[in-house]
């Protein structure tokens, strides 16, 4: 494989076209082959013993990876600017593995209040059962007063799930480090392309590669990337928990990485066109998109991010379930479905009040999360405008 290091003189588009592959080590084949393996053989006792003694717990068993896995891990580490990466079977597996790598009974976790719903459930059930306390915090607040002597992890997500508040990642990471805590960032929204977490002082970055890295709605995959000081701890936790990513899935993620900059640029362009049109619609109270000045943390987004993607939310005026159904059931292009990051456009309704404890959501109206895919922007706008017309006319 190539070195895995980012050449700071190269554009990211160039990096992603070449990282994580070595054609002349594979008979000139452009893409790394897919290696299916459970058993790894060793030619001598000395080789077997060397593998057992390796602090990196390398390739001695297929669960710990194959050359296909390592190619993806190398590429993501270079993209995010981290030391090394570890592929996992899903984004949630990556999150829970990273948390369990650093938390023990009696420890304290600072968790952003806007976190992905399954992460909150993990904290409130499994971590609580293990004797680990969780405090949820406002993503726009200074975390320093909430840090305790037993705080071991500060968990960030920027922008926040569903409502897209943009955190000051660098400030929070610095506060965590000053308190001898590890900072972990869910960097899925940026796909590792729009935000470079390690340049901001983050210790561990997580992505649900299911989303934009894969980009085609057909693979479940997560990736943990860490700095050098913390990578081995995460790697060992992954090995003990049995985390593994399938080689075919890693191959498809590598394929997705090659076109990531082109796809994200199109997602951004389309989503901004849709978001700006919806801002003026009479059924819309506000649009939650980090690139819009009205979004909380927009100034931080301008400073730290190099762009946006296809995902944002809207707050609608209050309406009945019947009116909402009239809108959503008749959409032709925006189909209802969880997840995002694929080529297709998606929509889900949500209520932030059900998943907040540190912050209060005061808008009484409906909320919709939209993912703008690779369809024509005018067609998507027409689909939404027809749906909003049904919303206004029904009942």
LUMPA-668625 format. One record per residue (C-alpha): residue in three letters; x, y, z. Coordinates in steps of 0.001 Angstrom, whole numbers, always signed. Each point is the difference from the previous one (the first is absolute). Layout:
N
+-----+---------+---------+---------+
!   r !      c1 !      c2 !      c3 !
+-----+---------+---------+---------+
! ALA !       X !       Y !       Z !
...
+-----+---------+---------+---------+
***
This chain:
395
+-----+---------+---------+---------+
!   r !      c1 !      c2 !      c3 !
+-----+---------+---------+---------+
! UNK !      +0 !      +0 !      +0 !
! UNK !    +948 !   +3643 !    -205 !
! UNK !   +1376 !   +1784 !   +3027 !
! UNK !   -3352 !   +1042 !   +1439 !
! UNK !   +1340 !   +3501 !    +635 !
! UNK !   -1625 !   +3108 !   -1377 !
! UNK !   +2236 !   +2122 !   -2216 !
! UNK !    -975 !   +3483 !   +1133 !
! UNK !    +802 !   +1302 !   -3476 !
! UNK !   -2649 !   -2204 !   -1593 !
! UNK !   -3641 !    +820 !    -461 !
! UNK !   -2409 !   -2360 !   +1741 !
! UNK !   -1420 !   -1079 !   -3360 !
! UNK !   +3472 !   -1175 !   -1020 !
! UNK !    +533 !   -1745 !   +3319 !
! UNK !   -3259 !   -1950 !    -273 !
! UNK !    +801 !   -1138 !   -3515 !
! UNK !   +3232 !   -1667 !   +1136 !
! UNK !     -10 !    -790 !   +3721 !
! UNK !    -702 !   -3530 !   +1240 !
! UNK !   +1145 !   -1821 !   -3139 !
! UNK !   +3243 !   -1282 !   -1497 !
! UNK !    -618 !   -1386 !   -3503 !
! UNK !   +3500 !   -1331 !    -549 !
! UNK !    -198 !   -2082 !   +3162 !
! UNK !   -3114 !   -1617 !   -1509 !
! UNK !   +1073 !    -886 !   -3561 !
! UNK !    -806 !   +3514 !   -1241 !
! UNK !   -3671 !    -234 !   +1043 !
! UNK !   -1310 !   +3491 !    +748 !
! UNK !   -2216 !    -869 !   +2986 !
! UNK !   +1078 !   -2134 !   +2979 !
! UNK !   -1359 !   -3548 !    -252 !
! UNK !   -2638 !   -1275 !   +2400 !
! UNK !   +1603 !   -2423 !   +2434 !
! UNK !   -2398 !   -2416 !   +1720 !
! UNK !   +1716 !   -1604 !   +2965 !
! UNK !    -641 !   -1440 !   +3419 !
! UNK !   +3266 !   -1903 !    +353 !
! UNK !   +3462 !   +1477 !    -504 !
! UNK !   +2841 !   -2493 !    -429 !
! UNK !   +3588 !    +433 !   +1157 !
! UNK !   +2919 !   -1842 !   -1606 !
! UNK !   +2111 !    -394 !   +3149 !
! UNK !    -340 !     -64 !   +3768 !
! UNK !   +2055 !   +3192 !    +166 !
! UNK !   -2452 !   +1786 !   -2267 !
! UNK !   -2952 !   -1183 !   +2082 !
! UNK !   +1649 !   +1147 !   +3213 !
! UNK !    +862 !   +3370 !   -1514 !
! UNK !   -3641 !    +546 !    -915 !
! UNK !   -1093 !    -907 !   +3532 !
! UNK !   +2461 !   +2475 !   +1493 !
! UNK !   -1016 !   +2876 !   -2258 !
! UNK !   -1326 !   +2955 !   +2022 !
! UNK !   -2221 !    +848 !   -2946 !
! UNK !   -1798 !   -3366 !     +31 !
! UNK !    +304 !    -130 !   -3736 !
! UNK !   -1052 !   -2564 !   -2584 !
! UNK !    +195 !   -3230 !   +2004 !
! UNK !   -3766 !    -601 !    -358 !
! UNK !   -2429 !   +1106 !   -2689 !
! UNK !   -2231 !   +1841 !   +2452 !
! UNK !   +2785 !   +2505 !    +507 !
! UNK !     +46 !    +906 !   -3654 !
! UNK !   +1295 !    -902 !   -3415 !
! UNK !   +1907 !   +2073 !   -2579 !
! UNK !   -3378 !   +1300 !   -1217 !
! UNK !    -838 !   +1247 !   +3492 !
! UNK !   +3415 !   +1530 !    +470 !
! UNK !    -261 !   +1870 !   -3304 !
! UNK !   -3218 !   +1693 !   +1131 !
! UNK !   +1405 !    +753 !   +3443 !
! UNK !   +3097 !   +1554 !   -1535 !
! UNK !   -2079 !   +2169 !   -2303 !
! UNK !   -2358 !   +1305 !   +2694 !
! UNK !   +2878 !    +768 !   +2372 !
! UNK !   +1684 !   +2052 !   -2717 !
! UNK !   -3268 !   +1765 !    -863 !
! UNK !    -699 !   +1053 !   +3592 !
! UNK !   +3615 !    +730 !    +894 !
! UNK !    +140 !   -2634 !   +2763 !
! UNK !   +2618 !   -2589 !    +888 !
! UNK !   -1896 !   -3202 !    -819 !
! UNK !   -3564 !   -1186 !    -543 !
! UNK !   -1992 !   -3092 !    +940 !
! UNK !   -2927 !   -1233 !   -2089 !
! UNK !   -3123 !   -1186 !   +1801 !
! UNK !   -3229 !   -1693 !   -1026 !
! UNK !   -2125 !   +3159 !    +418 !
! UNK !    +178 !   +3593 !   +1120 !
! UNK !   -1592 !    -873 !   +3332 !
! UNK !   +2548 !   -2791 !    +524 !
! UNK !   +2751 !   +2559 !    -567 !
! UNK !   -1531 !   +2358 !   +2565 !
! UNK !    -583 !   -2589 !   +2715 !
! UNK !   +3447 !   -1538 !    -496 !
! UNK !   +1692 !   +3381 !    +310 !
! UNK !   -1929 !    +844 !   +3169 !
! UNK !    +741 !   -3347 !   +1616 !
! UNK !   +3683 !    +399 !    -826 !
! UNK !    +282 !   +2889 !   +2457 !
! UNK !   -2785 !    -417 !   +2584 !
! UNK !     -20 !   -2168 !   +3112 !
! UNK !   -2221 !    -306 !   +3079 !
! UNK !     +46 !   +3256 !   +1957 !
! UNK !    +894 !   +2128 !   -3026 !
! UNK !   -1973 !   +2970 !   -1306 !
! UNK !    -967 !    +722 !   -3598 !
! UNK !    -981 !   +3409 !   -1377 !
! UNK !   -2389 !    -679 !   -2885 !
! UNK !   -1362 !   +2636 !   -2373 !
! UNK !   -3777 !    +348 !    +376 !
! UNK !    -569 !    -120 !   -3755 !
! UNK !   +1631 !   -3406 !    -418 !
! UNK !   -1299 !   -2760 !   -2260 !
! UNK !   -2932 !   -1713 !   +1745 !
! UNK !   +1488 !   -3518 !    +336 !
! UNK !   +3060 !   +1510 !   +1690 !
! UNK !   -2226 !   +1551 !   +2668 !
! UNK !   -1660 !   -3367 !    +558 !
! UNK !   +3428 !   -1648 !    +335 !
! UNK !   +1031 !   +2560 !   +2618 !
! UNK !   -3246 !    -228 !   +1953 !
! UNK !    -100 !   -3791 !     +29 !
! UNK !   +3287 !   -1836 !    -513 !
! UNK !   +2414 !   +2634 !   +1290 !
! UNK !   -2251 !    +723 !   +2964 !
! UNK !    -102 !   -3720 !    +776 !
! UNK !   +3798 !     -78 !     -59 !
! UNK !    +188 !   +2765 !   +2607 !
! UNK !    +918 !   +2777 !   -2454 !
! UNK !   -1753 !   +3329 !    +507 !
! UNK !   -1082 !   +2149 !   -2948 !
! UNK !    -705 !   +3729 !     +37 !
! UNK !   -1637 !   +1507 !   -3098 !
! UNK !   +1038 !   +3502 !    -956 !
! UNK !   -1184 !   +2801 !   -2251 !
! UNK !   +2117 !     -74 !   -3195 !
! UNK !    +191 !   +3785 !     -22 !
! UNK !   +1199 !    +289 !   +3613 !
! UNK !   +3480 !     +37 !   +1537 !
! UNK !    +642 !   -3501 !   +1365 !
! UNK !   +2676 !   +1075 !   +2494 !
! UNK !   -2335 !    +349 !   +3027 !
! UNK !   -1374 !   -3510 !    -656 !
! UNK !   +3359 !   -1769 !     +79 !
! UNK !    +654 !   -2092 !   +3094 !
! UNK !   +3145 !   -1672 !   +1333 !
! UNK !   -1461 !   -3325 !   -1153 !
! UNK !    -957 !   +1237 !   -3488 !
! UNK !   +1784 !   -2257 !   -2462 !
! UNK !   -1760 !    +755 !   -3294 !
! UNK !   -1548 !   +3072 !   -1607 !
! UNK !   -2166 !   -1038 !   -2925 !
! UNK !    -753 !   +2453 !   -2814 !
! UNK !   -2177 !     -76 !   -3078 !
! UNK !    +109 !   +2908 !   -2401 !
! UNK !   -2392 !    +836 !   -1491 !
! UNK !   -2423 !   -1579 !   +2451 !
! UNK !   -2354 !   -2770 !   -1021 !
! UNK !   -3328 !   +1236 !   -1360 !
! UNK !    +323 !   +3665 !   +1052 !
! UNK !   +3502 !    +809 !   -1345 !
! UNK !   +1493 !   +2188 !   +2707 !
! UNK !   +3700 !    +498 !    -803 !
! UNK !   +2345 !    -473 !   +2950 !
! UNK !   +3299 !   +1744 !    +519 !
! UNK !   +1911 !   -3268 !    -294 !
! UNK !   +3432 !   +1496 !    +584 !
! UNK !   -1063 !   +1774 !   +3184 !
! UNK !   -1699 !   -3103 !   +1418 !
! UNK !   +2952 !   -2234 !    -901 !
! UNK !   +2397 !   +2390 !   +1719 !
! UNK !   -2159 !     +49 !   +3140 !
! UNK !     -76 !   -3803 !     +16 !
! UNK !   +3758 !    -260 !    -366 !
! UNK !    +584 !   +2493 !   +2794 !
! UNK !   -2116 !   -2248 !   +2236 !
! UNK !   +1906 !   -3158 !   -1080 !
! UNK !   -3101 !   -1263 !   -1816 !
! UNK !    -159 !   -1477 !   -3493 !
! UNK !   -2044 !   +1833 !   -2642 !
! UNK !   -2021 !   -2162 !   -2392 !
! UNK !   -1746 !   +1580 !   -2995 !
! UNK !   -2755 !   -1446 !   -2165 !
! UNK !   +1263 !   +1399 !   -3305 !
! UNK !   -2519 !   -1749 !   -2263 !
! UNK !   -1608 !   +3185 !   -1337 !
! UNK !   +3304 !   +1209 !   -1409 !
! UNK !    +914 !   -3460 !   -1375 !
! UNK !   +3552 !    +835 !   +1111 !
! UNK !    +202 !   +2291 !   -3001 !
! UNK !   -1641 !   +3197 !   +1257 !
! UNK !   +1592 !    +107 !   +3467 !
! UNK !   +3499 !   -1158 !   +1012 !
! UNK !    -490 !    -930 !   +3653 !
! UNK !   +3588 !    -682 !   +1004 !
! UNK !   +1069 !   +3447 !   -1144 !
! UNK !   -2491 !   +1296 !   +2597 !
! UNK !   +1475 !   -2121 !   +2794 !
! UNK !   -2505 !   -2874 !     +22 !
! UNK !   +1348 !   -3316 !   +1339 !
! UNK !   -2384 !   -2448 !   -1681 !
! UNK !   -2255 !    +477 !   -3023 !
! UNK !   -2865 !   -2293 !    -946 !
! UNK !   -1941 !    -329 !   -3205 !
! UNK !   -2988 !   -2033 !   -1034 !
! UNK !   +1578 !    -834 !   -3346 !
! UNK !   -3424 !   -1383 !    -906 !
! UNK !    -850 !   +3578 !    -912 !
! UNK !   +2095 !   +2093 !   -2407 !
! UNK !   +3145 !   -2117 !    -188 !
! UNK !   -1931 !   -2948 !   -1416 !
! UNK !   -2542 !   +2313 !   -1599 !
! UNK !   -2280 !   -2582 !   -1611 !
! UNK !   -2337 !   -1182 !   +2795 !
! UNK !   +1216 !   -3586 !    -119 !
! UNK !   +2660 !    -491 !   +2727 !
! UNK !     +76 !    +243 !   +3796 !
! UNK !   +3442 !   +1157 !   +1137 !
! UNK !   +1722 !   +2090 !   +2649 !
! UNK !   +3529 !   +1348 !    +365 !
! UNK !   +1882 !   +1150 !   +3095 !
! UNK !   +3046 !   +2214 !    -557 !
! UNK !   +2296 !    +968 !   +2871 !
! UNK !   +3130 !   +1984 !    +645 !
! UNK !   +3194 !   -1872 !    +838 !
! UNK !    -422 !    +376 !   +3753 !
! UNK !   -3397 !   -1712 !     +27 !
! UNK !     -45 !   -2329 !   -2996 !
! UNK !   +1361 !   -3127 !   +1678 !
! UNK !   -2567 !    +215 !   +2799 !
! UNK !   -2827 !    +168 !   -2527 !
! UNK !   +1521 !   -2803 !   -2061 !
! UNK !    +218 !   -2294 !   +3002 !
! UNK !   -3578 !    +789 !   +1031 !
! UNK !   -1165 !    -877 !   -3499 !
! UNK !   +1873 !   -3300 !    +133 !
! UNK !   -1451 !    -908 !   +3392 !
! UNK !   -3548 !    +911 !   -1022 !
! UNK !    +279 !   -2005 !   -3214 !
! UNK !    -658 !   +2899 !   -2340 !
! UNK !    +521 !    -791 !   -3667 !
! UNK !    -932 !   +1419 !   -3391 !
! UNK !    -707 !   -2235 !   -2980 !
! UNK !   +2583 !    +216 !   -2803 !
! UNK !   -2649 !    +519 !   -2700 !
! UNK !   -1377 !   +2943 !   +1962 !
! UNK !   +3483 !   +1495 !    +344 !
! UNK !    +496 !    -371 !   -3744 !
! UNK !   -3223 !   +1876 !    -704 !
! UNK !    +979 !   +2727 !   +2470 !
! UNK !   +3337 !    +423 !   -1796 !
! UNK !   -1899 !    +337 !   -3263 !
! UNK !   -2215 !   +2650 !   +1588 !
! UNK !   +2985 !   +1966 !   +1273 !
! UNK !   +1282 !    +516 !   -3546 !
! UNK !   -3052 !   +2082 !    -955 !
! UNK !    -689 !   +1557 !   +3414 !
! UNK !   +1050 !   +3587 !    -854 !
! UNK !   -2045 !     +51 !   -3209 !
! UNK !   -3094 !   -1449 !   +1649 !
! UNK !    +152 !   +2273 !   +3045 !
! UNK !    +335 !   +3080 !   -2190 !
! UNK !   -3166 !    -983 !   -1853 !
! UNK !   -1861 !    -852 !   +3227 !
! UNK !    +985 !   +3403 !   +1414 !
! UNK !   -1062 !   +1913 !   -3085 !
! UNK !   -3376 !   -1708 !    -164 !
! UNK !    -716 !    +218 !   +3724 !
! UNK !    +800 !   +3716 !    +139 !
! UNK !   -2327 !    +655 !   -2932 !
! UNK !   -2781 !   -1897 !   +1760 !
! UNK !    +701 !   +1572 !   +3398 !
! UNK !     -30 !   +3553 !   -1338 !
! UNK !   -3284 !    -607 !   -1823 !
! UNK !   -1605 !   -1430 !   +3118 !
! UNK !   +1069 !   +2988 !   +2124 !
! UNK !   -2680 !   +2107 !   -1667 !
! UNK !   -2782 !   -2567 !     -39 !
! UNK !   -3090 !    +968 !   +2061 !
! UNK !    -170 !   -3461 !   +1663 !
! UNK !   +3637 !    +196 !   +1168 !
! UNK !    +944 !   +1651 !   +3304 !
! UNK !   +3762 !    -409 !    -440 !
! UNK !   +2649 !   -2045 !   -1746 !
! UNK !   +2760 !   -1719 !   +2008 !
! UNK !   +3007 !     -60 !   -2326 !
! UNK !   +3523 !    +837 !   +1255 !
! UNK !    +801 !   +2012 !   -3138 !
! UNK !   -2877 !   +2402 !    +699 !
! UNK !    +694 !   +2949 !   +2343 !
! UNK !   -3113 !    -831 !   +2040 !
! UNK !   +1398 !   -3384 !   +1104 !
! UNK !   +1518 !    -106 !   +3528 !
! UNK !   +3774 !     -94 !    -321 !
! UNK !     +62 !   +1207 !   -3607 !
! UNK !   +3064 !   +2160 !    +696 !
! UNK !   +1869 !   -3046 !   +1323 !
! UNK !   -1068 !   -1988 !   -3049 !
! UNK !   +1449 !   +2721 !   -2251 !
! UNK !   +3280 !     -97 !   +1898 !
! UNK !    +491 !   -3759 !    +362 !
! UNK !   -1813 !   -1703 !   -2883 !
! UNK !    +930 !     +80 !   -3670 !
! UNK !   -3536 !    -631 !   -1219 !
! UNK !   -3341 !   -1681 !    +612 !
! UNK !   -1874 !   -3057 !   -1205 !
! UNK !   -3573 !   -1023 !    -816 !
! UNK !   -1421 !    -334 !   +3523 !
! UNK !   -2011 !   +2632 !   +1871 !
! UNK !   -3316 !    +488 !   +1787 !
! UNK !   -3005 !   +2292 !    -124 !
! UNK !   -2442 !   +1093 !   +2681 !
! UNK !   -3564 !    +246 !   -1260 !
! UNK !   -3031 !   +1754 !   +1406 !
! UNK !   -2151 !   -2127 !   +2321 !
! UNK !   -2134 !   -2505 !   -1889 !
! UNK !   -1902 !   -3183 !    +694 !
! UNK !   +1282 !   -3476 !    -723 !
! UNK !   -2558 !    -267 !   -2805 !
! UNK !   +1419 !   +3096 !   -1684 !
! UNK !   +3536 !   -1316 !    +407 !
! UNK !   -1042 !   -3315 !   -1539 !
! UNK !   -1584 !   +1841 !   -2939 !
! UNK !   +3354 !   +1639 !    -648 !
! UNK !   +2342 !   -2947 !    +522 !
! UNK !   -2096 !   -2799 !   -1490 !
! UNK !    -222 !   +1780 !   -3334 !
! UNK !   +3667 !    +858 !    -471 !
! UNK !   +1476 !   -1521 !   -3156 !
! UNK !   +3733 !    +650 !    +438 !
! UNK !    +486 !    +550 !   +3725 !
! UNK !    -788 !   -3441 !   +1382 !
! UNK !    -342 !    -755 !   +3690 !
! UNK !   +2959 !   -1918 !   +1397 !
! UNK !   +2571 !    +167 !   +2780 !
! UNK !   +3675 !    +477 !    -809 !
! UNK !   +1386 !   +2405 !   -2579 !
! UNK !   +3064 !    +603 !   -2161 !
! UNK !   -1109 !   -2026 !   -3011 !
! UNK !    -831 !   +1171 !   -3495 !
! UNK !   -3736 !    +143 !    +757 !
! UNK !   -1969 !   +2690 !   +1826 !
! UNK !   -1593 !    -855 !   +3355 !
! UNK !   -2281 !   +1585 !   +2581 !
! UNK !    -980 !    -897 !   +3560 !
! UNK !   -2177 !   +1881 !   +2510 !
! UNK !   +1369 !    +415 !   +3527 !
! UNK !    -679 !   +1627 !   +3358 !
! UNK !   +3168 !   +1248 !   +1767 !
! UNK !   -1805 !    +264 !   +3336 !
! UNK !     +87 !   -3770 !    +379 !
! UNK !   +3799 !    -176 !     +63 !
! UNK !   +1245 !   +3027 !   +1933 !
! UNK !    +764 !    +407 !   +3677 !
! UNK !   +2550 !   +2835 !    +193 !
! UNK !   -1646 !   +2295 !   -2530 !
! UNK !   -3618 !   +1001 !    -606 !
! UNK !   -1619 !    -153 !   -3428 !
! UNK !   -2702 !   +2662 !    -104 !
! UNK !   -1287 !     -79 !   -3587 !
! UNK !   -3548 !   -1421 !     +57 !
! UNK !     -27 !    -945 !   -3663 !
! UNK !    +921 !   -3101 !   -1945 !
! UNK !   +3602 !    -730 !    -924 !
! UNK !   +1275 !   -1755 !   -3096 !
! UNK !   +3522 !   -1193 !    -734 !
! UNK !    +794 !     +88 !   -3703 !
! UNK !   +2804 !   -1663 !   -1869 !
! UNK !    +430 !   +1410 !   -3488 !
! UNK !   +1405 !   -2653 !   -2294 !
! UNK !   +1400 !    +255 !   -3495 !
! UNK !   -3281 !    +760 !   -1760 !
! UNK !    -606 !   +3308 !   -1752 !
! UNK !    -505 !   +2837 !   +2504 !
! UNK !   -3024 !   +1451 !   -1795 !
! UNK !   -1695 !   -3392 !     -11 !
! UNK !    +593 !    -346 !   +3740 !
! UNK !   -1327 !   +3482 !    +662 !
! UNK !   -3121 !    -721 !   -2042 !
! UNK !    -574 !   -3224 !   +1960 !
! UNK !    +271 !   +1811 !   +3348 !
! UNK !   -2114 !   +2941 !   -1084 !
! UNK !   -2761 !   -2329 !   -1141 !
! UNK !    +218 !   -1785 !   +3347 !
! UNK !    -137 !   +3237 !   +1958 !
! UNK !   -3034 !   +1026 !   -2036 !
! UNK !   -1705 !   -3239 !   +1084 !
! UNK !   +1041 !    +709 !   +3586 !
! UNK !   -1641 !   +3429 !    -159 !
! UNK !   -3160 !   -1223 !   -1723 !
! UNK !    -731 !   -3161 !   +1974 !
! UNK !   -2335 !    -193 !   +2953 !
+-----+---------+---------+---------+
***
